[in-house]
Amino acid sequence: MAKHSANAFTGAKCYGFCTRAGGLLLSEHKYCPDCGAALERRVVAGETRNHWRCTGCGELDYAYPMIVVTCFVAHEDRLLWVQRGIQPRLGAWAIPGGFMESGETLAQAAARELHEESGILLPPEQLQLYMTGTITFINQVYIGFRARVDTDFCDPGTESLDCGFFSQEDCPWDQVAYPEVNDSVLQAYADLETGRFDVWQAEMTEGRYDFWSVAER
C-alpha cells in the first residue's frame, strides 16, 4: 500500500460509526450531566476554543474523547477476526477491540478486549503499538496494537458469535462491521507480507480521511 493515502468524503455523514456504542456526535451533546439544564457553546475566560457551558449551573462540560483499543493478532499470514455478537453491527466481522475502561493502561485494555472476544490470552507487555487514529465527529480516539501467536486457536467469548484467522483473500470483506477503516486492515495484511511494521496514524473528519506512516511523513 501507499505510505500515505487520503480519501475525500462528502457531506456530514456518520460512516457507520454513529451508533450507540459509546460514540457521541458533538451535535447531540445538549444537556448538563450535573443539573440537566441546556448546554451552549461559548468561549470562556482563559480558553481559545468553544466549550459546552451549562446555562443553569454554569459548569463546563469538556466532552472528552472516548478511547477505543484494537488488537491486530497474526498467525502466519492470517489476521484474527471476530464476528460481533452484540449491537451495533450484530453478526458482522471486525478486528477485536472495544472501549478502554477506568484503571487500565492502553495495552491492558487491548489485551482484555482480545481475551473477551476471542479467548486468546496475551500479556499486555507482548502487545506492540501499531496504529493511532482520531474520528473527530464522534469524539473518539483509536489505539491499535499488534501481536503474533504460535497457533490459530481461538474461542468466541460472550460478545462474539464466532472468531477465526483469515488471509486477506479469505476474510469476509462483504460482512465487515466498519468498512470505513478497511485501509488499516489492508495495511496490516501488507505489513504481514513484507515483514515490516511501521507505526501508522489516521485522522478522520467529516470531510476527509488521511492515513500515513509516522516514520515516513
Sequence and secondary structure as in RCSB ss.txt:
>XXXX:A:sequence
MAKHSANAFTGAKCYGFCTRAGGLLLSEHKYCPDCGAALERRVVAGETRNHWRCTGCGELDYAYPMIVVTCFVAH
EDRLLWVQRGIQPRLGAWAIPGGFMESGETLAQAAARELHEESGILLPPEQLQLYMTGTITFINQVYIGFRARVD
TDFCDPGTESLDCGFFSQEDCPWDQVAYPEVNDSVLQAYADLETGRFDVWQAEMTEGRYDFWSVAER
>XXXX:A:secstr
  SEEEEE  SS  TT  SSSS   GGG  B TTT  BEEEEE TT SSEEEEESSS  EE    EEEEEEEEEE
TTEEEEEEE SSSSTT EE SEEE  TT  HHHHHHHHHHHHH     GGG EEEEEEEEGGGTEEEEEEEEE S
S      TTEEEEEEE TTTS GGGBS GGGHHHHHHHHHHHHHT    EEEEE SSEEEEEETTT 
